């Protein structure tokens, strides 16, 4: 007894069972094959209908509406937006190419339909970041950002608000307190720089990748500056910091599925594990350091007399002074203070590592420029001492070389996203409230209308007629925005400039960097991650002294 299948149109039905004789079996097989072919066609037809209906529904109900007079841009696809226009090359180059087609301000749609305005010229950047700085000072909220910052209680991920303004004022007060004793800051950075020189000297004559040694130095500098600790590589706490830093890079390196589907963190997926571990590792260090510093203030009879040893000391002292004057404790909590520490810690690591790696890559590719830096260092510093912060104004070519690295490499090629806080306009186009906006710093730093030979490494472009450094900006260099500008300018700009000068000057004072035998020159195209970094390379180090 088996069932026979009959087709009525395209809909198969079941008939009552009957007994088949041998001659009927051939007929049955033919009918089954015909049914299989019909079923396959039906599946294709059903899939086509489903996709068509889904697309129509998306356009009718889910697709982003286009406000009147929005900047132009490529037509988005359902769900994925303009993702297809951004794949195949580094995102900053893809955006730069789109600007050639749609203009220096255009609209992209991100997966899910969110609109994003891309700015690709200095005039539009100045309009958004300086002229209308309050209109575009917001920050779009993200799941991962909120998760890691205790619901955006930091500055970096926080939206524009009175609380955020108060936090920035607090940080600036702390930086002034800490920076007033520049000697102490200089000693911390120089101490870590000397440890780096010792490690590199041990590799002299061998082909090495300097990435790990430079990363170790930068991490130790930020730990020393933030909360006064300096570590050996094998220290357990330092290993936790390194692991947290690695997790942070992985979370923000590219598209993360948790941003679209946060509930997936409850499933055993890699992204969820990394997110949880990153928060646990970070909290274990920063919470401990915060309460150690706070205890010192709580036990002091006079907080004003406490000697500031690091930025956390300065932050707490600024907080208590503001509390007495303005009552900031009604607005700011301990979570806000710890998350400010987190901002300082994160902001100064990846971009500084990338800049120093780019510096060495360009020195190896441009030996004549490296030789000119050596000559300047020998003339001004000599062989009997090391460069100090007070020498910065006397080393204009070195300072211009670092500035040119920041321009041509642009470690942060696309700015961190901003958000419009109200309805506004840019370049004559309407920008609705709560619209995301990003500045293509790479395009601005490589604009042939603003820079002569923008793709050529020329430190002398930052020297004036008298041979002095003009990095800090005559009008001719208004297109130089390595730390962005306006309400969201990098908090650690002053610290970063000090660290880059001291480390770069000591590296080039001590060593000559050469290509590794048999290895290619360092590539200058870069890999996009949290920042734009050079591909791994190997070089040789020779002690000049």
C-alpha positions in Angstrom: 0.0 0.0 0.0 1.4 3.4 -1.0 -0.1 6.8 -1.7 -0.4 8.1 -5.3 0.0 11.8 -6.1 -2.1 13.7 -8.6 -1.7 17.2 -9.7 -4.7 19.5 -9.9 -3.2 22.6 -11.6 -0.1 23.4 -9.6 -1.5 22.2 -6.3 -0.7 18.6 -5.4 -3.4 16.6 -3.6 -3.4 13.2 -1.8 -5.7 10.4 -3.0 -6.9 7.4 -1.2 -4.2 4.6 -1.1 -4.4 1.8 -3.6 -2.3 -1.2 -4.5 0.0 -0.8 -7.5 0.8 -3.4 -10.0 4.1 -3.4 -11.8 2.9 -1.6 -14.9 1.7 1.3 -12.7 5.1 1.9 -11.1 6.5 3.6 -14.2 3.5 5.9 -14.4 4.0 6.7 -10.7 7.7 7.6 -11.2 6.9 9.9 -14.1 4.3 11.7 -12.1 6.6 12.1 -9.1 9.3 13.6 -11.4 6.7 16.0 -12.9 5.6 16.9 -9.4 9.2 17.6 -8.4 9.8 19.9 -11.4 6.5 21.7 -10.6 7.5 22.1 -6.9 10.9 23.5 -7.9 9.2 26.1 -10.1 6.8 26.9 -7.3 9.6 27.5 -4.9 11.3 29.9 -7.3 8.1 31.7 -8.0 7.3 32.0 -4.3 10.8 33.3 -3.5 10.4 35.9 -6.3 7.0 37.0 -5.0 8.3 37.2 -1.4 11.4 39.3 -2.4 9.2 41.6 -4.5 6.6 42.0 -1.7 9.4 42.6 0.9 11.1 45.2 -1.3 7.7 46.9 -1.9 6.9 46.9 1.8 10.3 48.2 2.7 10.0 51.1 0.3 6.4 51.9 1.4 6.8 51.5 5.2 10.4 51.1 6.3 12.5 53.0 3.7 13.9 56.3 4.9 11.9 59.3 3.7 14.0 61.9 1.9 13.5 65.3 3.4 13.2 68.3 1.0 16.5 69.6 -0.3 18.7 66.9 1.3 22.2 66.6 -0.2 22.2 64.3 -3.2 23.7 60.8 -3.1 23.5 57.3 -4.6 20.1 55.4 -4.5 20.1 53.0 -1.5 19.1 49.3 -1.6 16.5 47.9 0.8 17.9 47.0 4.2 21.6 47.4 3.2 21.4 51.0 2.2 24.5 52.1 0.2 26.7 49.4 1.6 27.6 48.1 -1.9 29.1 51.5 -2.7 31.5 51.3 0.2 33.0 47.8 -0.3 36.0 46.9 -2.4 38.3 49.6 -1.2 39.1 51.4 2.1 36.0 53.3 3.2 37.7 56.8 3.2 38.8 56.2 -0.5 35.3 55.0 -1.4 33.8 58.1 0.1 36.3 60.3 -1.6 35.4 58.7 -5.0 31.7 59.2 -4.3 32.4 62.9 -3.6 33.8 63.3 -7.2 30.4 62.1 -8.5 27.9 63.7 -6.1 29.8 66.7 -4.7 31.6 67.6 -1.5 28.5 67.1 0.5 26.3 64.1 -0.2 24.0 61.6 1.6 24.6 57.9 2.2 22.2 55.4 3.8 23.6 53.0 6.3 22.2 49.5 6.8 18.8 49.8 8.3 18.1 53.1 6.6 19.9 55.7 8.7 20.9 58.8 6.8 24.5 60.0 7.0 25.8 63.3 5.6 29.4 63.1 4.3 31.5 66.3 4.2 34.5 66.3 1.9 35.8 69.9 1.9 37.4 72.3 4.4 34.8 75.0 3.7 31.9 72.7 4.6 33.9 71.3 7.5 34.4 74.8 8.9 30.8 75.6 8.4 29.7 72.5 10.4 32.4 72.3 13.0 33.1 76.0 13.7 30.4 78.3 12.3 27.5 76.1 13.3 29.3 74.1 15.9 26.3 73.8 18.3 24.0 72.6 15.4 26.3 69.6 14.8 27.7 68.8 18.2 25.5 65.8 18.9 26.6 62.2 18.9 24.5 59.3 17.6 23.9 56.7 20.3 25.1 53.1 19.7 24.5 49.9 21.6 28.1 49.1 22.1 29.0 52.7 23.0 26.2 52.7 25.6 27.2 49.3 27.0 30.9 50.3 27.5 30.2 53.8 28.9 27.5 53.1 31.4 24.8 54.6 29.2 27.0 57.3 27.6 28.2 58.8 30.9 31.5 59.6 29.2 32.3 62.5 26.8 33.3 60.6 23.7 30.0 58.7 23.2 27.7 61.2 25.0 25.2 63.3 23.1 25.5 67.1 23.3 24.0 68.3 26.6 24.7 70.5 29.6 26.2 67.5 31.3 28.6 66.9 28.5 29.6 70.6 28.4 30.2 70.4 32.2 32.4 67.3 31.8 34.5 68.9 29.1 35.0 71.9 31.3 36.1 69.6 34.1 38.6 67.8 31.9 40.1 71.1 30.6 40.5 72.2 34.3 42.2 68.9 35.1 44.5 69.2 32.0 45.5 72.7 33.0 46.2 71.5 36.6 48.3 68.6 35.4 49.8 70.5 32.5 50.9 73.3 34.7 53.6 70.9 35.9 54.8 70.1 32.4 58.0 68.9 33.9 56.3 66.0 35.6 54.4 65.1 32.4 57.6 65.3 30.4 59.5 63.0 32.8 56.8 60.4 32.5 56.8 60.4 28.7 60.6 60.6 28.5 61.0 57.7 31.0 58.8 55.4 28.8 60.6 56.7 25.6 64.0 55.7 27.1 62.6 52.2 27.9 61.5 52.0 24.2 65.0 53.0 23.1 66.6 50.3 25.2 64.3 47.6 23.8 64.9 48.7 20.2 68.7 48.9 20.8 68.6 45.2 21.7 67.3 44.5 18.2 70.1 46.5 16.5 71.2 45.0 13.2 68.2 42.6 13.1 65.1 43.0 10.9 62.2 43.7 13.3 58.6 44.8 13.3 58.5 47.8 15.7 54.7 47.5 16.3 54.8 45.6 19.6 57.5 47.7 21.1 55.8 51.0 20.2 52.4 49.7 21.4 53.9 48.7 24.7 55.4 52.2 25.1 52.2 54.1 24.2 50.1 51.9 26.6 52.5 52.6 29.4 52.6 56.3 28.7 48.8 56.5 28.9 48.7 54.4 32.1 51.4 56.6 33.7 49.6 59.8 32.7 46.1 58.6 33.6 46.7 57.0 37.0 50.4 57.0 37.7 51.3 53.4 37.0 54.1 52.0 34.8 54.3 48.3 34.1 56.6 45.6 33.0 55.3 43.5 30.1 54.8 40.4 32.3 52.7 42.2 35.0 49.3 40.6 35.4 47.4 43.9 35.5 49.2 45.1 32.4 48.3 41.9 30.6 44.6 42.7 31.4 45.1 46.2 30.0 46.6 44.7 26.8 43.8 42.2 26.5 41.2 45.0 27.0 42.9 47.1 24.3 42.8 44.1 21.9 39.1 43.6 22.6 38.4 47.3 22.1 40.0 47.2 18.7 38.0 44.1 17.7 34.7 45.7 18.8 35.2 48.9 16.7 37.3 47.6 13.8 34.4 47.2 11.4 30.7 46.3 11.3 29.5 44.6 14.5 26.3 42.6 14.3 25.5 43.6 17.9 24.8 47.2 16.8 21.8 45.9 14.7 20.8 43.0 16.8 21.9 43.7 20.5 19.9 40.7 21.8 22.4 38.4 20.2 24.8 39.1 23.1 22.7 36.6 25.1 23.7 33.8 22.7 27.1 32.1 22.7 28.6 34.2 19.9 32.2 35.7 19.8 31.0 39.3 19.6 29.0 39.0 22.8 31.9 37.3 24.7 34.4 40.0 23.6 32.0 42.8 24.6 31.4 41.3 28.1 35.1 40.6 28.6 36.1 44.1 27.5 33.8 45.7 30.1 34.9 43.4 32.9 38.7 43.9 32.1 38.3 47.7 31.9 36.2 48.0 35.1 38.6 45.8 37.0 41.4 48.3 36.4 39.8 51.7 36.2 37.4 51.3 39.1 40.2 50.1 41.3 42.5 53.1 40.3 39.6 55.6 40.7 38.8 54.5 44.3 42.5 54.4 45.2 42.8 58.0 44.2 39.5 59.0 45.7 40.5 57.5 49.1 43.5 59.8 49.2 41.2 62.8 48.8 38.6 61.5 51.3 41.3 61.0 53.9 42.9 64.4 53.4 42.2 67.2 55.9 42.6 69.8 53.1 42.0 68.6 49.5 43.5 71.7 48.0 46.9 70.8 49.4 47.1 67.4 47.7 50.0 67.1 45.3 48.8 66.2 41.8 50.7 63.1 40.6 48.6 62.2 37.5 45.5 63.1 35.5 43.1 61.2 37.9 44.4 63.3 40.8 43.8 66.4 38.7 40.4 65.3 37.7 39.3 64.6 41.3 40.7 67.9 42.5 39.0 69.8 39.7 35.7 68.0 40.6 35.9 68.9 44.2 36.7 72.5 43.5 33.8 72.8 41.0 31.6 71.1 43.6 32.3 73.8 46.1 31.7 76.5 43.5 28.9 75.1 41.2 27.5 72.1 42.9 28.4 69.8 40.0 27.9 66.7 42.2 24.2 67.2 41.6 24.8 66.5 37.9 28.0 64.4 37.7 28.3 61.0 39.5 31.3 58.7 40.1 30.3 56.9 36.9 30.9 60.1 35.0 34.3 60.5 36.5 35.4 56.9 35.8 34.1 57.2 32.2 36.1 60.4 31.7 39.2 58.3 32.8 38.1 55.8 30.2 37.9 58.4 27.5 41.4 59.7 28.3 42.7 56.1 28.3 41.1 55.1 25.0 41.6 58.3 23.0 45.3 58.5 23.3 46.3 54.9 22.4 45.5 53.8 18.8 46.0 57.1 17.0 49.4 57.6 18.7 50.6 54.1 17.9 49.5 54.6 14.3 51.2 57.9 14.0 54.5 56.6 15.3 54.3 53.6 13.0 53.6 55.9 10.0 56.5 58.1 11.0 59.0 55.2 10.8 57.5 53.9 7.6 57.9 57.3 5.9 61.4 57.7 7.3 62.5 54.4 5.7 60.8 55.3 2.4 62.3 58.9 2.4 65.9 58.5 3.6 66.8 62.1 2.5 64.1 63.5 4.7 65.3 61.3 7.6 68.9 62.6 7.0 67.7 66.2 7.2 66.0 65.5 10.5 69.2 63.9 11.8 71.2 67.0 10.8 68.8 69.3 12.6 68.9 67.2 15.7 72.7 67.1 15.7 73.0 70.8 15.1 70.5 71.8 17.9 70.8 68.9 20.4 74.2 67.5 19.8 75.3 64.1 21.0 75.7 64.8 24.7 72.1 65.2 25.7 68.6 64.1 24.7 65.8 66.3 23.2 63.5 68.0 25.7 60.1 69.7 25.4 61.8 73.1 25.5 63.6 72.2 22.3 60.3 72.0 20.3 60.5 75.5 18.9 64.1 75.0 17.9 63.4 71.9 15.8 61.1 73.2 13.1 61.9 70.6 10.5 61.2 67.7 12.9 58.0 69.3 14.0 57.0 69.8 10.4 57.8 66.2 9.6 55.5 64.9 12.3 52.8 67.3 11.1 53.2 66.0 7.5 52.8 62.5 8.7 49.6 63.4 10.4 48.4 65.1 7.2 49.4 62.5 4.5 48.6 59.4 6.6 45.6 60.9 8.4 45.3 58.1 11.1 41.7 59.1 11.6 40.5 59.4 8.0 36.8 59.7 8.8 35.8 61.7 11.8 33.8 60.1 14.6 30.2 60.6 13.7 28.4 63.8 14.8 24.7 64.4 14.9 22.6 67.4 14.2 21.0 68.8 17.4 18.4 70.8 15.5 17.2 71.5 12.0 20.0 73.3 10.2 21.7 73.6 6.8 25.1 72.9 5.2 26.3 74.1 1.8 22.8 75.3 1.0 21.1 71.9 1.8 18.6 71.2 4.5 19.8 69.0 7.3 17.0 67.6 9.5 17.4 67.2 13.3 19.1 64.0 14.5 20.9 63.4 11.2 24.3 61.7 11.4 27.2 63.6 9.9 30.8 62.6 9.2 33.8 64.6 8.0 36.2 63.0 5.5 39.4 64.3 6.9 41.4 62.2 4.4 39.8 64.1 1.5 40.4 67.5 3.2 44.1 66.6 3.8 44.5 65.5 0.2 42.5 68.2 -1.5 44.6 69.5 -4.5 42.8 72.8 -4.2 44.2 73.3 -0.7 47.6 71.4 -0.9 50.3 71.5 -3.6 51.1 67.9 -4.5 48.9 66.5 -1.8 50.0 62.9 -2.3 53.7 63.7 -1.9 55.5 63.6 1.4 56.9 67.1 1.8 57.5 68.3 5.4 58.8 71.7 4.1 55.2 72.6 3.2 54.8 73.5 7.0 57.9 75.8 7.0 57.5 79.5 6.5 59.9 81.7 4.5 62.1 82.0 7.5 62.4 78.3 8.0 60.2 78.3 11.1 57.4 75.8 11.6 53.9 77.0 10.7 52.1 73.9 11.9 49.8 75.8 14.2 48.4 77.5 11.3 48.6 80.5 9.1 45.5 80.8 6.9 47.2 78.8 4.2 46.9 75.7 6.4 43.3 76.0 7.4 42.8 72.6 5.8 44.9 70.9 8.5 42.6 69.1 10.9 44.4 66.1 12.4 42.5 66.4 15.7 39.2 67.7 14.2 37.8 71.0 15.4 34.9 72.7 17.2 32.8 71.3 20.1 34.1 67.7 19.5 37.8 68.5 19.1 40.1 65.8 20.5 40.3 66.2 24.3 43.9 64.9 24.3 45.3 67.1 21.5 47.8 68.9 23.7 49.0 65.7 25.4 49.2 63.9 22.0 51.4 66.6 20.5 53.7 66.6 23.5 54.0 62.8 23.4 54.6 62.7 19.6 57.3 65.3 19.8 59.2 63.8 22.6 59.1 60.2 21.3 59.7 61.1 17.7 62.7 63.4 18.6 64.3 60.7 20.8 63.8 57.9 18.2 65.4 59.9 15.4 68.1 61.4 17.7 69.2 57.9 18.7 68.6 55.7 15.6 68.7 55.5 11.8 65.9 53.5 10.4 66.6 51.5 7.2 64.9 48.9 5.0 65.4 45.3 6.2 67.6 43.3 3.8 65.5 41.3 1.3 62.2 42.8 2.6 60.0 45.3 0.7 59.8 48.9 1.8 57.0 49.6 4.2 53.7 50.1 2.3 52.1 53.5 2.5 48.5 52.6 1.7 47.3 51.5 5.1 44.7 49.2 6.7 41.5 50.6 8.0 40.5 49.5 11.6 39.8 51.7 14.6 42.3 54.0 12.9 44.3 53.8 9.7 47.5 51.9 10.3 50.3 50.8 8.0 50.5 47.2 7.1 53.0 45.1 9.1 56.6 45.8 8.0 60.1 45.0 9.0 63.0 47.5 9.2 66.5 47.6 10.5 67.6 49.9 13.3 71.1 51.3 13.6 72.4 53.3 16.6 73.7 56.7 15.6 75.6 57.3 18.8 
